[in-house]
Amino acid sequence: MLTLCLDIGGTKIAAGLADPDGVLVHTVIRPTPSGAAAEQVWGAVDATIADALHAADGAVTAVGIGSAGPIDLREGTASPINIKGWRGFPLRDRVAAAVPGVPVRLGGDGLCMALGEHWRGAGRGADFLLGMVVSTGVGGGLVLGGVPYTGRTGNAGHVGHVVVEDGGPPCTCGGRGCVEAIASGPSMVRWARANGWSAPPGAGARDLAAAAAGGDPLAERAFRRGTTALAAMIASVGAVCDLDLVVIGGGVANSGRLLFEPLREKLAEYARLDFLAGLRVVPAELGDSAGLVGAARLATL
Ligand SMILES: [Zn+2]
């Protein structure tokens, strides 16, 4: 008995086969065709599914899909901001047609990351959990009362678009001052450059982290600004959802102490209510496979 799990994002399409304990026994990864039309992107997903099904040799009993969002669970569609060819793309039905005869369940990639960490990673034992990814964007998903919380359309947990700065920088969502527009890797790099950080043209978040770790004051300020925004968002979401744990993964989270120490300091300043005293913030454990593991979990719930 294997679950076929999919993790579909703007840069890669991954398929996995998970055993009943959530262990990935097989993984296939393909790049997402960039700027491609809907059917071309689907072609890559379909080929990835075919590879996994071949390896499974008929043992697949359920399918879970984690897709970049927004999605719409009512229609089973995906319109990922970073896959421009897909707008209202009927992802659930297409996957169901490619893997006939088994149940297929769709969820957002942030939700699947949170579920994966809750099942087999840093979130084990925590039943009110926010899973977050801080990388080129800021994404997230909620597990509340031990079960995935999808919201009305499947998009609950889009914590990157919690507004933390009135009149702040413009965001990819069309709004302003969202935490993603301040704390994502590219946003921190953009702010650092605008304030005089002199780095080579191609330098990114990793270089900024290295500079901050090396004591560059401007890079340190950029990180502090990002972590302050994240702390404000986490304190707010923590209070709204009465959370006990926040798990953070993604490229920026890999900068370790540089992120977590100032974040915990600021959080202690913002989250003052008694019921938030035990709110912990920890690094993710599953890395890139969290989304696949969570999609497998989603399929069997
Ligand atoms: Zn936004």
Residues whose N, C-alpha, C, O or C-beta is under 5 A from the ligand:
A	BS01	ZN	G160 H161 C171 T172 C173 G175 C178
